[in-house]
Amino acid sequence: MTPSASDNQPHGLRFNPHVAALPPYHAGMNVAVARGISGQHDIARLASNENPEGCSPMVMTALASAAYEPWRYADPACTALRAALAQKLGCEARQLVIGNGSEELIAAIARAVLVPGSRVLTVVPSFGLHEIEPLAAGAEVVKVAMTPALGFDLDGLERELALAPHVAFLSSPWNPVGPALDSSALQRVIKAVKPGTLLVLDEAYFEFADPGAPDGIEVLRASGVSHVVLRTFSKAYGLAGLRVGYAVCSHPEIARVLSAAKTPFNVNAAAQAAALAALADEAWMHASVGRLRLERARVAQALCALGLRVAPSQTNFLFFDAGKDSGGVADTLLRQAGIIVKAWREPGYERFIRATIGSPAENDRLIAALAQIHQADPVAA
Ligand SMILES: *Cc1c(COP(=O)(O)O)cnc(C)c1O
């Protein structure tokens, strides 16, 4: 039989069963698609936790400078960027691995550490890749649910860490919920980690946490636990489109094996130049984060005033119980107001929505649209 494009299954081909069975990753909706559905041109894209203020103007300058040479292969070791980060973080450059976004490093960790039958611990609701990448490696994923108070279940995490999973993925501040592990909670997690477990602390939203929140890199450095801390330029620094994140590894040997698990030229020349420029202008990032934190408090208060239950947030988004099926609410927000949010889809959390903190005008639009939905059909108490 000759295969044709209309056949669903390629004949005789056997996929890696772990990869073929993966659940899809739900990325935020594309603006062009949202325009088509809503009929509106001006779309508020509040589903991907991007920085509504853009990025430092120094990034644009760097990308227009003669030092940026797109025709050359970029440095596969990201030497300049690792040196700049090592200085900022007070670690050694050989503890650092740079990724094509921190998502690539999540994949590299899974590839480096896990084999079919390995056990991984994470939480639910969770950042999709903390589950998808271990599943791709054939690992079993155990998930600890959030508490009714919308927080980390520390007892549950301690119980599962005692069973020595191969890897534990925790994001703190927590995507999609919002809270961060405070110092005593982080110490409880660290104390519960057994030898043989790699603790991965994903701090994609570190910069948005309130002053005084623990710095995972410093706290874990003193802990003696095998660990990787992940950070990214995608969120606070506003470089989501360029794809650059990094791993701070407790041991250079972990960094060596993670490097072996990634592709050699993973971080392109534009991304390396932009990240260096962004690091040289952290004043821009801090000022932007300061404004977004104030907006976060304002929006949270407005949603609470509508009677919605909003999780505490140390991030650039809010996670709230929409009081009804979140898919329907997200659809109404898109069709009536041109707003893209993320309707959560994990079982048990189908009433929750995650909305990024946008510009003040975008946030006003979200509040007004939610108020209208609420007036038409109030949340049952
Ligand atoms: C956004 C996000 C990432 C991925 O960031 P990139 O660096 O853009 O790949 C990783 N982890 C969490 C928890 C995130 O929310």
The ligand as an SDF file (V2000), in Angstrom:
LIG
                    3D

 15 15  0  0  0  0  0  0  0  0999 V2000
    7.5710   30.8350   31.3410 C   0  0  0  0  0  0  0  0  0  0  0  0
    8.1130   29.7330   32.1610 C   0  0  0  0  0  0  0  0  0  0  0  0
    9.2530   29.0140   31.7800 C   0  0  0  0  0  0  0  0  0  0  0  0
    9.8140   29.0640   30.4000 C   0  0  0  0  0  0  0  0  0  0  0  0
   10.4440   30.1440   30.1110 O   0  0  0  0  0  0  0  0  0  0  0  0
   11.3760   30.2490   28.8080 P   0  0  0  0  0  0  0  0  0  0  0  0
   12.6470   30.6930   29.4040 O   0  0  0  0  0  0  0  0  0  0  0  0
   10.6820   31.2380   27.9680 O   0  0  0  0  0  0  0  0  0  0  0  0
   11.4780   28.9120   28.1630 O   0  0  0  0  0  0  0  0  0  0  0  0
    9.7720   28.0710   32.6220 C   0  0  0  0  0  0  0  0  0  0  0  0
    9.1860   27.7880   33.7730 N   0  0  0  0  0  0  0  0  0  0  0  0
    8.0790   28.4100   34.1780 C   0  0  0  0  0  0  0  0  0  0  0  0
    7.4690   28.0350   35.4770 C   0  0  0  0  0  0  0  0  0  0  0  0
    7.4970   29.3940   33.3710 C   0  0  0  0  0  0  0  0  0  0  0  0
    6.3600   29.9640   33.7320 O   0  0  0  0  0  0  0  0  0  0  0  0
  1  2  1  0
  2  3  1  0
  2 14  2  0
  3  4  1  0
  3 10  2  0
  4  5  1  0
  5  6  1  0
  6  7  2  0
  6  8  1  0
  6  9  1  0
 10 11  1  0
 11 12  2  0
 12 13  1  0
 12 14  1  0
 14 15  1  0
M  END
$$$$
